[in-house]
Amino acid sequence: MFKKVIIIILLLQSIGKSFAQDTAAAKNTQSVYDTIISIKIVPDSALQRDLSASGYYNPLQRNLNKKKVWIVTGVNIVGYGGVMAALASAWYDNYTKTKLHSFNDSREWLQVDKVGHVYGTWIESRANNELWKWTGMERKKRIWISGLTSFAFQTTIEYLDGKSAEWGWSWADFGANILGSSTFIAQELAWNDQRIKLKWSFHKKNYSDASLNKRSDELFGKSLPERFLKDYNGQTYWASVNLKSFFPKTKLPEWFCISVGYGAEGMFGGEENIAKDDNGSIIFDRSDIKRYRQWYLAPDIDFSKIKTNKKGIKFILTVLSAFKFPAPSLEFSNGKFSVNALHF
């Protein structure tokens, strides 16, 4: 789950660069030819403004800034190499290497980790897209580059897993990575927007049973950052639907969303709540605790849709749009419905 930290950092960096774009300079370099063509294609000025706002029409996208392309290429190469080196040093070097092999972890953690892979690849694609948008790259090209490079990055990590004796190449993770990248690409090609944003939220789990807290410390770490990344009992992943984008004639605010969430509880092991030592002796057995899935329905805010002319505020709002806003939720789990006054 170290990958999730890197992905969020990339998102922060990319969005910050996108707001640094000098649109005034871009306007000065716009050719007369581009202006004539744009008028012929979109003679109605009101329609032209609408298309520009949506991203379908933007004559500035014709002005690819080669200097910025080199900068973004360098950021990707250096960032990619740095992350790989950090992962190798901090993670993979601590475990025995072996030949490339696969293993089936599709049943582990009630698939919460797989949903995490979908989210991770999607948000990395979104971050890359902001970087390439900053360069003025043509729309379809940057969409495909963004989606495929994020998928390639995650696939490299799967390869490293496959060379580690402790794990292996996971076809389930590989499939989740494809789904995350495809979710981004499909929405951008269809709508030039992410009408359905994938989000993440977390609530720290504390138990009255000391043995469960000890087991959680062993599995997920003692610090809050470690718990953020590793404790699947406290994670919820959301698909946040922007209603205004699907129903533009309604009077709903542009930032209002409805989110469907997924999480799980009672997990103190990958597939079962039993742990064994190197000799096969059972050292932890809480098979009496039920492992179960949780489904949620909750209102949400798409902060990226809140209007502002302040670049700094816009940057913060765009970053916040990667996380689920705390709100009441309707939960379905264990065959019954319940209400949470405030869900994190």
C-alpha positions as a Markdown table, in Angstrom:
| # | Residue | x | y | z |
|---|---|---|---|---|
| 1 | Met | 0.0 | 0.0 | 0.0 |
| 2 | Phe | 3.1 | 2.3 | -0.1 |
| 3 | Lys | 2.0 | 2.8 | -3.7 |
| 4 | Lys | -1.0 | 4.8 | -2.6 |
| 5 | Val | 1.2 | 7.4 | -0.9 |
| 6 | Ile | 3.2 | 7.9 | -4.1 |
| 7 | Ile | 0.1 | 8.2 | -6.2 |
| 8 | Ile | -1.3 | 10.9 | -4.0 |
| 9 | Ile | 2.0 | 12.8 | -4.1 |
| 10 | Leu | 2.0 | 12.6 | -7.9 |
| 11 | Leu | -1.6 | 14.0 | -7.9 |
| 12 | Leu | -0.5 | 16.9 | -5.7 |
| 13 | Gln | 2.5 | 17.7 | -7.9 |
| 14 | Ser | 0.6 | 17.5 | -11.2 |
| 15 | Ile | -2.3 | 19.6 | -10.1 |
| 16 | Gly | 0.1 | 22.3 | -8.8 |
| 17 | Lys | 1.8 | 22.4 | -12.2 |
| 18 | Ser | -1.4 | 22.6 | -14.1 |
| 19 | Phe | -2.4 | 25.8 | -12.2 |
| 20 | Ala | 1.0 | 27.3 | -13.0 |
| 21 | Gln | 0.2 | 27.4 | -16.8 |
| 22 | Asp | 0.7 | 30.9 | -18.3 |
| 23 | Thr | -2.5 | 31.2 | -20.4 |
| 24 | Ala | -1.7 | 34.7 | -21.4 |
| 25 | Ala | 1.5 | 33.6 | -23.2 |
| 26 | Ala | -0.5 | 30.8 | -24.8 |
| 27 | Lys | -3.0 | 33.3 | -26.2 |
| 28 | Asn | -0.3 | 35.4 | -27.7 |
| 29 | Thr | 1.0 | 32.4 | -29.7 |
| 30 | Gln | -2.3 | 31.4 | -31.0 |
| 31 | Ser | -2.2 | 31.6 | -34.8 |
| 32 | Val | -4.6 | 33.4 | -37.1 |
| 33 | Tyr | -5.3 | 30.2 | -38.8 |
| 34 | Asp | -6.5 | 28.6 | -35.5 |
| 35 | Thr | -8.7 | 31.6 | -34.9 |
| 36 | Ile | -10.3 | 31.3 | -38.3 |
| 37 | Ile | -10.9 | 27.6 | -38.0 |
| 38 | Ser | -12.4 | 27.9 | -34.6 |
| 39 | Ile | -14.9 | 30.5 | -35.8 |
| 40 | Lys | -15.9 | 28.3 | -38.7 |
| 41 | Ile | -16.5 | 25.3 | -36.5 |
| 42 | Val | -18.3 | 27.1 | -33.7 |
| 43 | Pro | -19.9 | 30.3 | -35.1 |
| 44 | Asp | -22.2 | 30.7 | -32.0 |
| 45 | Ser | -20.1 | 32.5 | -29.3 |
| 46 | Ala | -22.3 | 31.2 | -26.5 |
| 47 | Leu | -21.8 | 27.6 | -27.8 |
| 48 | Gln | -18.1 | 28.3 | -28.1 |
| 49 | Arg | -17.9 | 29.3 | -24.5 |
| 50 | Asp | -19.9 | 26.3 | -23.4 |
| 51 | Leu | -17.6 | 24.0 | -25.3 |
| 52 | Ser | -14.5 | 25.7 | -24.0 |
| 53 | Ala | -15.7 | 25.3 | -20.5 |
| 54 | Ser | -16.4 | 21.6 | -21.0 |
| 55 | Gly | -13.0 | 21.0 | -22.6 |
| 56 | Tyr | -14.3 | 19.8 | -26.0 |
| 57 | Tyr | -13.2 | 23.0 | -27.7 |
| 58 | Asn | -10.0 | 24.7 | -26.7 |
| 59 | Pro | -7.9 | 26.3 | -29.4 |
| 60 | Leu | -5.0 | 26.7 | -26.9 |
| 61 | Gln | -4.6 | 22.9 | -27.0 |
| 62 | Arg | -3.1 | 23.3 | -30.5 |
| 63 | Asn | -0.1 | 25.2 | -29.0 |
| 64 | Leu | 1.9 | 22.3 | -27.6 |
| 65 | Asn | 4.7 | 23.7 | -25.5 |
| 66 | Lys | 7.7 | 21.6 | -26.2 |
| 67 | Lys | 9.6 | 22.9 | -23.1 |
| 68 | Lys | 6.8 | 21.8 | -20.9 |
| 69 | Val | 6.6 | 18.4 | -22.6 |
| 70 | Trp | 10.3 | 17.9 | -21.7 |
| 71 | Ile | 9.6 | 19.0 | -18.2 |
| 72 | Val | 6.7 | 16.6 | -17.8 |
| 73 | Thr | 8.7 | 13.8 | -19.4 |
| 74 | Gly | 11.5 | 14.4 | -17.0 |
| 75 | Val | 9.1 | 14.5 | -14.0 |
| 76 | Asn | 7.7 | 11.1 | -15.1 |
| 77 | Ile | 11.1 | 9.5 | -15.7 |
| 78 | Val | 12.7 | 10.8 | -12.5 |
| 79 | Gly | 9.5 | 10.2 | -10.5 |
| 80 | Tyr | 9.2 | 6.7 | -11.8 |
| 81 | Gly | 12.8 | 5.9 | -11.3 |
| 82 | Gly | 12.8 | 7.4 | -7.8 |
| 83 | Val | 9.7 | 5.4 | -6.7 |
| 84 | Met | 11.1 | 2.2 | -8.1 |
| 85 | Ala | 14.4 | 2.8 | -6.3 |
| 86 | Ala | 12.5 | 3.6 | -3.0 |
| 87 | Leu | 10.3 | 0.5 | -3.3 |
| 88 | Ala | 13.3 | -1.7 | -4.0 |
| 89 | Ser | 15.3 | -0.3 | -1.0 |
| 90 | Ala | 12.5 | 0.1 | 1.5 |
| 91 | Trp | 10.4 | -3.0 | 0.6 |
| 92 | Tyr | 11.6 | -5.6 | -1.8 |
| 93 | Asp | 15.3 | -5.7 | -0.7 |
| 94 | Asn | 14.1 | -7.0 | 2.7 |
| 95 | Tyr | 12.6 | -10.2 | 1.2 |
| 96 | Thr | 14.1 | -13.2 | -0.6 |
| 97 | Lys | 14.1 | -12.9 | -4.4 |
| 98 | Thr | 13.1 | -15.8 | -6.7 |
| 99 | Lys | 12.1 | -16.5 | -10.3 |
| 100 | Leu | 9.0 | -14.8 | -11.7 |
| 101 | His | 5.9 | -16.7 | -10.4 |
| 102 | Ser | 2.2 | -16.0 | -9.8 |
| 103 | Phe | -0.1 | -16.6 | -6.9 |
| 104 | Asn | -3.8 | -16.3 | -6.3 |
| 105 | Asp | -4.8 | -13.7 | -3.8 |
| 106 | Ser | -8.2 | -12.9 | -5.3 |
| 107 | Arg | -10.0 | -14.1 | -2.1 |
| 108 | Glu | -7.9 | -12.1 | 0.3 |
| 109 | Trp | -9.2 | -9.1 | 2.4 |
| 110 | Leu | -12.7 | -9.6 | 0.9 |
| 111 | Gln | -11.3 | -7.8 | -2.2 |
| 112 | Val | -11.0 | -4.4 | -0.5 |
| 113 | Asp | -7.3 | -4.4 | -1.6 |
| 114 | Lys | -8.4 | -5.0 | -5.2 |
| 115 | Val | -10.7 | -2.0 | -5.1 |
| 116 | Gly | -7.7 | -0.1 | -3.8 |
| 117 | His | -5.8 | -1.1 | -6.9 |
| 118 | Val | -8.6 | 0.3 | -9.1 |
| 119 | Tyr | -8.6 | 3.5 | -7.1 |
| 120 | Gly | -4.8 | 3.8 | -7.2 |
| 121 | Thr | -4.5 | 3.4 | -11.0 |
| 122 | Trp | -7.4 | 5.7 | -11.7 |
| 123 | Ile | -6.1 | 8.5 | -9.5 |
| 124 | Glu | -2.6 | 8.2 | -11.0 |
| 125 | Ser | -4.1 | 8.4 | -14.5 |
| 126 | Arg | -5.9 | 11.5 | -13.4 |
| 127 | Ala | -2.7 | 13.1 | -12.1 |
| 128 | Asn | -0.8 | 12.3 | -15.3 |
| 129 | Asn | -3.6 | 13.8 | -17.3 |
| 130 | Glu | -3.3 | 17.1 | -15.4 |
| 131 | Leu | 0.4 | 17.1 | -16.1 |
| 132 | Trp | 0.0 | 16.6 | -19.9 |
| 133 | Lys | -2.9 | 19.0 | -20.0 |
| 134 | Trp | -0.4 | 21.7 | -18.7 |
| 135 | Thr | 1.8 | 21.1 | -21.8 |
| 136 | Gly | -1.1 | 21.8 | -24.2 |
| 137 | Met | -1.0 | 18.3 | -25.6 |
| 138 | Glu | -3.9 | 17.3 | -27.9 |
| 139 | Arg | -6.8 | 15.8 | -25.9 |
| 140 | Lys | -7.0 | 12.2 | -27.0 |
| 141 | Lys | -3.2 | 11.8 | -27.0 |
| 142 | Arg | -2.8 | 12.9 | -23.4 |
| 143 | Ile | -5.8 | 10.7 | -22.3 |
| 144 | Trp | -4.2 | 7.6 | -23.7 |
| 145 | Ile | -0.7 | 8.4 | -22.5 |
| 146 | Ser | -2.0 | 9.2 | -19.0 |
| 147 | Gly | -4.1 | 6.0 | -18.7 |
| 148 | Leu | -1.5 | 3.7 | -20.2 |
| 149 | Thr | 1.5 | 5.0 | -18.3 |
| 150 | Ser | -0.2 | 4.6 | -15.0 |
| 151 | Phe | -1.1 | 1.1 | -16.0 |
| 152 | Ala | 2.5 | 0.4 | -17.0 |
| 153 | Phe | 3.7 | 1.8 | -13.7 |
| 154 | Gln | 1.4 | -0.5 | -11.7 |
| 155 | Thr | 2.4 | -3.5 | -13.9 |
| 156 | Thr | 6.0 | -2.9 | -13.1 |
| 157 | Ile | 5.2 | -3.1 | -9.4 |
| 158 | Glu | 3.3 | -6.4 | -10.1 |
| 159 | Tyr | 6.5 | -7.7 | -11.7 |
| 160 | Leu | 8.5 | -6.9 | -8.6 |
| 161 | Asp | 5.9 | -8.7 | -6.5 |
| 162 | Gly | 6.3 | -11.7 | -8.9 |
| 163 | Lys | 10.0 | -11.8 | -8.3 |
| 164 | Ser | 9.5 | -11.8 | -4.5 |
| 165 | Ala | 9.3 | -15.2 | -2.7 |
| 166 | Glu | 7.0 | -13.6 | -0.1 |
| 167 | Trp | 4.3 | -12.8 | -2.8 |
| 168 | Gly | 4.0 | -13.3 | -6.5 |
| 169 | Trp | 2.5 | -11.9 | -9.7 |
| 170 | Ser | -1.2 | -11.4 | -9.0 |
| 171 | Trp | -3.6 | -11.7 | -11.9 |
| 172 | Ala | -6.3 | -10.2 | -9.8 |
| 173 | Asp | -4.2 | -7.1 | -9.1 |
| 174 | Phe | -3.3 | -6.9 | -12.8 |
| 175 | Gly | -7.0 | -7.0 | -13.7 |
| 176 | Ala | -7.9 | -4.3 | -11.1 |
| 177 | Asn | -5.1 | -2.1 | -12.6 |
| 178 | Ile | -6.7 | -2.5 | -16.0 |
| 179 | Leu | -10.1 | -1.6 | -14.7 |
| 180 | Gly | -8.8 | 1.5 | -12.9 |
| 181 | Ser | -7.0 | 2.8 | -16.0 |
| 182 | Ser | -9.9 | 1.9 | -18.3 |
| 183 | Thr | -12.3 | 3.8 | -16.0 |
| 184 | Phe | -10.3 | 6.9 | -16.4 |
| 185 | Ile | -9.8 | 6.6 | -20.2 |
| 186 | Ala | -13.5 | 5.7 | -20.9 |
| 187 | Gln | -14.8 | 8.7 | -19.0 |
| 188 | Glu | -12.4 | 11.2 | -20.6 |
| 189 | Leu | -13.1 | 10.0 | -24.1 |
| 190 | Ala | -16.8 | 10.0 | -23.6 |
| 191 | Trp | -17.3 | 13.1 | -21.5 |
| 192 | Asn | -13.9 | 14.9 | -21.3 |
| 193 | Asp | -14.5 | 14.8 | -17.6 |
| 194 | Gln | -14.6 | 12.3 | -14.7 |
| 195 | Arg | -18.3 | 12.4 | -14.0 |
| 196 | Ile | -17.8 | 9.5 | -11.7 |
| 197 | Lys | -14.9 | 10.1 | -9.4 |
| 198 | Leu | -13.3 | 7.4 | -7.4 |
| 199 | Lys | -12.6 | 8.4 | -3.7 |
| 200 | Trp | -11.2 | 7.0 | -0.5 |
| 201 | Ser | -12.0 | 7.5 | 3.2 |
| 202 | Phe | -10.6 | 6.0 | 6.4 |
| 203 | His | -11.7 | 5.6 | 10.0 |
| 204 | Lys | -9.2 | 4.2 | 12.6 |
| 205 | Lys | -10.3 | 1.0 | 14.2 |
| 206 | Asn | -9.9 | 0.5 | 18.0 |
| 207 | Tyr | -11.1 | -2.6 | 19.8 |
| 208 | Ser | -12.0 | -3.4 | 23.4 |
| 209 | Asp | -10.2 | -6.7 | 23.1 |
| 210 | Ala | -6.5 | -6.2 | 23.6 |
| 211 | Ser | -5.6 | -9.2 | 21.5 |
| 212 | Leu | -7.3 | -7.6 | 18.4 |
| 213 | Asn | -5.4 | -4.4 | 18.9 |
| 214 | Lys | -2.2 | -6.3 | 19.2 |
| 215 | Arg | -3.0 | -8.3 | 16.0 |
| 216 | Ser | -3.8 | -5.1 | 14.2 |
| 217 | Asp | -0.5 | -3.5 | 15.2 |
| 218 | Glu | 1.3 | -6.6 | 13.8 |
| 219 | Leu | -0.6 | -6.7 | 10.6 |
| 220 | Phe | -1.2 | -3.0 | 9.8 |
| 221 | Gly | 1.3 | -1.1 | 11.8 |
| 222 | Lys | 1.1 | 1.1 | 14.9 |
| 223 | Ser | 1.3 | 4.6 | 13.4 |
| 224 | Leu | -1.7 | 6.4 | 11.9 |
| 225 | Pro | 0.0 | 6.7 | 8.4 |
| 226 | Glu | 0.6 | 2.9 | 8.4 |
| 227 | Arg | -3.0 | 2.3 | 9.3 |
| 228 | Phe | -4.2 | 4.6 | 6.5 |
| 229 | Leu | -2.4 | 2.4 | 4.0 |
| 230 | Lys | -2.7 | -1.1 | 5.4 |
| 231 | Asp | -5.8 | -1.4 | 7.6 |
| 232 | Tyr | -8.5 | -2.7 | 5.2 |
| 233 | Asn | -11.0 | -2.8 | 8.1 |
| 234 | Gly | -10.9 | 1.0 | 8.2 |
| 235 | Gln | -10.9 | 1.8 | 4.5 |
| 236 | Thr | -13.9 | 2.7 | 2.4 |
| 237 | Tyr | -13.7 | 3.2 | -1.4 |
| 238 | Trp | -16.4 | 5.2 | -3.2 |
| 239 | Ala | -17.8 | 5.9 | -6.6 |
| 240 | Ser | -19.0 | 9.5 | -6.4 |
| 241 | Val | -21.5 | 10.4 | -9.1 |
| 242 | Asn | -21.9 | 14.1 | -10.1 |
| 243 | Leu | -25.7 | 14.3 | -10.7 |
| 244 | Lys | -25.6 | 17.7 | -12.4 |
| 245 | Ser | -23.3 | 16.4 | -15.2 |
| 246 | Phe | -25.9 | 13.7 | -16.0 |
| 247 | Phe | -28.9 | 15.9 | -15.5 |
| 248 | Pro | -27.8 | 19.3 | -16.6 |
| 249 | Lys | -31.4 | 20.8 | -16.7 |
| 250 | Thr | -31.9 | 20.2 | -12.9 |
| 251 | Lys | -31.3 | 23.0 | -10.4 |
| 252 | Leu | -28.9 | 20.8 | -8.4 |
| 253 | Pro | -25.6 | 22.5 | -7.5 |
| 254 | Glu | -22.7 | 21.4 | -9.7 |
| 255 | Trp | -20.8 | 20.2 | -6.7 |
| 256 | Phe | -23.5 | 17.8 | -5.3 |
| 257 | Cys | -22.9 | 14.1 | -5.7 |
| 258 | Ile | -24.3 | 10.8 | -4.5 |
| 259 | Ser | -21.6 | 8.2 | -3.6 |
| 260 | Val | -21.8 | 4.4 | -3.4 |
| 261 | Gly | -19.1 | 3.0 | -1.0 |
| 262 | Tyr | -17.6 | -0.4 | -0.3 |
| 263 | Gly | -15.7 | -1.7 | 2.7 |
| 264 | Ala | -15.4 | -4.7 | 5.0 |
| 265 | Glu | -15.0 | -5.6 | 8.7 |
| 266 | Gly | -13.7 | -8.4 | 10.9 |
| 267 | Met | -10.5 | -9.1 | 8.9 |
| 268 | Phe | -7.4 | -10.1 | 10.9 |
| 269 | Gly | -5.8 | -12.1 | 8.1 |
| 270 | Gly | -5.8 | -12.3 | 4.4 |
| 271 | Glu | -8.3 | -15.1 | 4.0 |
| 272 | Glu | -9.0 | -16.2 | 7.6 |
| 273 | Asn | -8.6 | -14.9 | 11.1 |
| 274 | Ile | -5.9 | -17.4 | 11.9 |
| 275 | Ala | -2.1 | -16.9 | 12.1 |
| 276 | Lys | 0.6 | -19.5 | 12.3 |
| 277 | Asp | 4.3 | -19.3 | 13.0 |
| 278 | Asp | 7.1 | -20.7 | 10.8 |
| 279 | Asn | 6.6 | -24.2 | 12.3 |
| 280 | Gly | 2.9 | -24.2 | 11.4 |
| 281 | Ser | 1.7 | -23.8 | 15.0 |
| 282 | Ile | -1.3 | -21.6 | 15.5 |
| 283 | Ile | -0.4 | -18.4 | 17.3 |
| 284 | Phe | -3.6 | -16.4 | 16.7 |
| 285 | Asp | -7.1 | -17.8 | 16.2 |
| 286 | Arg | -10.2 | -15.6 | 16.1 |
| 287 | Ser | -12.2 | -17.6 | 13.6 |
| 288 | Asp | -15.2 | -16.7 | 15.8 |
| 289 | Ile | -15.2 | -13.2 | 14.4 |
| 290 | Lys | -17.3 | -12.8 | 11.3 |
| 291 | Arg | -15.7 | -11.3 | 8.2 |
| 292 | Tyr | -18.3 | -9.3 | 6.2 |
| 293 | Arg | -18.8 | -6.8 | 3.4 |
| 294 | Gln | -20.3 | -3.3 | 3.8 |
| 295 | Trp | -22.1 | -1.3 | 1.2 |
| 296 | Tyr | -22.8 | 2.4 | 1.7 |
| 297 | Leu | -24.9 | 5.2 | 0.1 |
| 298 | Ala | -24.1 | 8.8 | 1.1 |
| 299 | Pro | -24.2 | 12.4 | -0.2 |
| 300 | Asp | -20.9 | 13.9 | -1.2 |
| 301 | Ile | -19.2 | 17.1 | -2.5 |
| 302 | Asp | -17.1 | 17.3 | -5.6 |
| 303 | Phe | -14.8 | 20.1 | -4.5 |
| 304 | Ser | -13.3 | 20.4 | -8.0 |
| 305 | Lys | -16.7 | 21.8 | -9.2 |
| 306 | Ile | -16.7 | 24.7 | -6.7 |
| 307 | Lys | -16.1 | 27.9 | -8.6 |
| 308 | Thr | -13.1 | 30.1 | -7.7 |
| 309 | Asn | -10.6 | 32.3 | -9.5 |
| 310 | Lys | -7.9 | 31.7 | -6.8 |
| 311 | Lys | -5.3 | 29.2 | -8.1 |
| 312 | Gly | -4.2 | 28.2 | -4.6 |
| 313 | Ile | -7.8 | 27.5 | -3.5 |
| 314 | Lys | -8.5 | 25.7 | -6.7 |
| 315 | Phe | -5.5 | 23.5 | -6.1 |
| 316 | Ile | -6.7 | 22.6 | -2.6 |
| 317 | Leu | -10.2 | 21.9 | -3.8 |
| 318 | Thr | -8.9 | 19.6 | -6.6 |
| 319 | Val | -6.8 | 17.7 | -4.2 |
| 320 | Leu | -9.7 | 17.3 | -1.8 |
| 321 | Ser | -11.8 | 15.9 | -4.6 |
| 322 | Ala | -9.8 | 12.7 | -4.3 |
| 323 | Phe | -11.2 | 12.0 | -0.9 |
| 324 | Lys | -14.7 | 11.3 | 0.3 |
| 325 | Phe | -16.3 | 14.1 | 2.3 |
| 326 | Pro | -17.5 | 12.9 | 5.8 |
| 327 | Ala | -21.3 | 12.7 | 5.8 |
| 328 | Pro | -24.1 | 10.5 | 7.1 |
| 329 | Ser | -24.4 | 7.2 | 5.3 |
| 330 | Leu | -26.9 | 4.4 | 4.8 |
| 331 | Glu | -25.2 | 1.1 | 5.4 |
| 332 | Phe | -26.1 | -2.4 | 4.2 |
| 333 | Ser | -24.2 | -5.3 | 5.8 |
| 334 | Asn | -25.0 | -8.6 | 7.4 |
| 335 | Gly | -28.3 | -8.7 | 5.6 |
| 336 | Lys | -29.7 | -5.5 | 7.2 |
| 337 | Phe | -29.7 | -1.7 | 6.9 |
| 338 | Ser | -28.3 | 0.8 | 9.4 |
| 339 | Val | -27.6 | 4.5 | 9.5 |
| 340 | Asn | -24.2 | 6.1 | 10.4 |
| 341 | Ala | -24.5 | 9.6 | 11.7 |
| 342 | Leu | -21.1 | 10.5 | 10.2 |
| 343 | His | -19.0 | 8.2 | 8.0 |
| 344 | Phe | -15.3 | 8.6 | 7.4 |
